[in-house]
Amino acid sequence: MHRAVVPVAAAVLLLAGCGSGSSGGSALPTVGASSGTTTPPASPTETASATPTVDPSPWTALPKKDVGPNKGVYSGAVLGTSVAQTAEEKAAVDAWLNFWVFLTNAGYEVRVDKAELAQVASGAAAENIQAYVKNLKSKQRRTVGWVSLNVTEVNVVNGVSLMKACADNGTYDVDRVSGKRLERGSVAFDTEAAVRKVAGGLVVTSSGSTVRKNSCSTGK
């Protein structure tokens, strides 16, 4: 966070990513003023199929889409691991996870509920999510898949929680009508975010991401 510690806003967590797949897709954006890339996540395989026969992630609790061209595809965000210890740190991590859940749902639905958005993001982070969804809509795409957040660092400074994590990524863009997969995406990325209290609730204000060559479990 330290480099872009201004919450995942400027580049909304994964939001700012607009073109990282093999076909220049608009995957999840990176939030916040970060120097990281904004490449969209994708599944580990490069199959041209839009609906994998099995969940690409090991988290079977993720919700499955039961309607539309992407029926059967898992989509969502989960907390894999976390180093948070205190109640304050855990609350910040929960807020960050809520942000990711909103982001993946917005990418799949290609729609942003502003009232719900205000509960998870503010400032640049919120603006980036809206820009991300607008870009998907203009290209007739939607994002499917999952993200697992593994929080490796949490520092609370003057009421602002600065966090770092390794996120295993299984998201990618598909054609909104046909469901055809349009990009490969990255296996994982290092991400950071800033969370603070806004209007009485904890929200992400900025974030940034850098693509990794290996999954979180295999190390650097």
N, C-alpha and C positions, 0 to 999 in steps of 0.2 A: 504494500500500500504505500509504502514510503515513496515510491517514485511517482505514483499517481494517486496518492492517497486522497484525492478529492473524490470521494465516493464514486461508485460506478455510475456516474451520471454522464459526464461528458461523453462517455462511450458506453453507456449502459452495459454493464457487465458483459453480456455477449451481444449486446444490441448493436453496437456499432459495426458489427461484422457484416460486410455486405459484399462478399465476393471472395470466398476463400475456397470454394469447392473446385473440383476439376473443371467445372463449367462456369466458374465465376458466380456462384450462388450468393444468396444474401443471408447465410446462416446466422446463428445467434450473434448478437452484437456485443461489443465490449464496452462496458460502461465506464464513464469517468475519464478524467484527464490523465490518461496513461499513455506510455510510450509503447505499449504492447500492440500486437496486431489485432485486427478485428475479424479474424477469420471465423467462418461458421463451422460448427461442429458437424461431424458426420459419423457414420457407423464405421466400424473397423473394416468392413468388406466393401468392395466396390461394385457389387452386383447392381444391375440396372433395374432390379425389382423394387417396387415402391412398398410392398407389403411382405416383409420377411415372414417365413412360416414359423419362426420361433423368435421369442423376445431376445434381442441382441444383448441385453444386459442380464446380470445375475440377480437383479432385484424383481422377483415375481410379484411384489406388492404394487408395482407401478400400474397406473390405470391404463386400460386398453380402450382404444377408440372402437366403438361398436357400430358406427354408421359411416357412410360415405366411402369414397375410393380408397381410404387408408384403413379400412376395417381390419382389426387384428393387430395394428401397429401400437406398440407401447409408447407412451409419451408422458414425460413428467420429470421431476427432479427429486432427489433423495439425499439425505445426509449420510455419507459413508462413514467417516470418522471425524472426530473433533478433539482438539486439545483444550477446549474451554473448560474452566474449572469453577469459577464463581458464577453466581446467579446472573450478575451483570454481563459476563462474557457469554454465557449460554443464551441470554436473551438477544444479544447482538447476532449470534450465529443463527438463531431462529429467524430473525428478521432478514438475514441474508438469504437463508433458504427460501423463505416466503417470496423473496424477490425473484429467485430462480424459478420457482413454481409458476409465478405469474408470467414470467418471461416465456417459458416453454409453452404455456397455455395460449398466450397471446400469439405466439408464432404459429401454433397449430390452427387456432381459430381465425387468425388474420383479423383480429379485432381487439381494440383496447377499451376497456370500461374505465373511464377516467376516475370514477369514484373509487373503484378498487385499486387503480394505479396509485392514487394518492396515499393508500394505506401501506404501500411497499417501497415507493420511490419518490424522490423529490428533486427539483432542479434539473441539472443536466442529465442525471440518470433517467428521470421520467421522460424527458424530451427525447432521449436516445431510443427508448423503447418505442415511442410513438413513431419516430423516424424509421425504425427497423420494420415495424408492421406496415407502414405506408409503402416502404420499398418492396416488401413481399407482395402486397396487393397490386402494385403497379406492374409487377412481373408475373402475376398470376401464379404465385407460389405459396407454399405453406411449409412450415418446418415440423418435422416429426422426429421422434426419438427421445432419448433420456440423457440426463446429466447427473453424475454423482459427485457431490462436493465433499472433499476431504480437507477439513480445516487444519492447517499446520501452525498457525500463529494468530494470537488475539492480543492486542494491546489497547488498553483504554486510557486515553489521554484527554484530560479536560472535557469529559463527557462524550468524546468521539471514539468509537471503537474502530481500530484499524486492523484489518484481517487479511490473511493470506491463505490460499488453499490450492490444492491440486485437484482439478476437476476431470474425471474420466468422462469422455464425451461420446455419445452415440446418437447425435442428432444430425440431420441432413435435410436439405430442401427437396421437395417433390413438386411436380406440376399440380396445381390446385384442382384441375379438372380430371386429368387422366390418372393422377397418382404416380406417374413415372418419376423415378429417382433422377435428380438432376446434378448431383454432386457427390464427391467422396467425403470431404470433410476431414477433420483432424481426430486423432485417437484421444488426445487429452490436451490440457493446457494449464499453465500456472496462472492464477488469477488473484486479484486483490481488490478490496473494497473498503469503503468508509461508511459507517452507520452512525446516525445520530438521531436525537429526539426532535421531531418536527410536529407541531400541533398536537403534542401529547403522546405521539406514537413513534416507535423506532422505525426508521426508513433508510434505505440505501441512498446516498447522495452522490457517490461516484465510484468508479471501478474500472479495472483494466485487465487485459489478458494477453498472454504470450503463448503461442502454440508450442506443444511438446512433441518430441518424436516418439516417446514411449508412454505407456500408460502409467498411472500413478503407482501401481503396485510393483512395476518393474524398476522403479527408480529413475534417476537422471541418465 
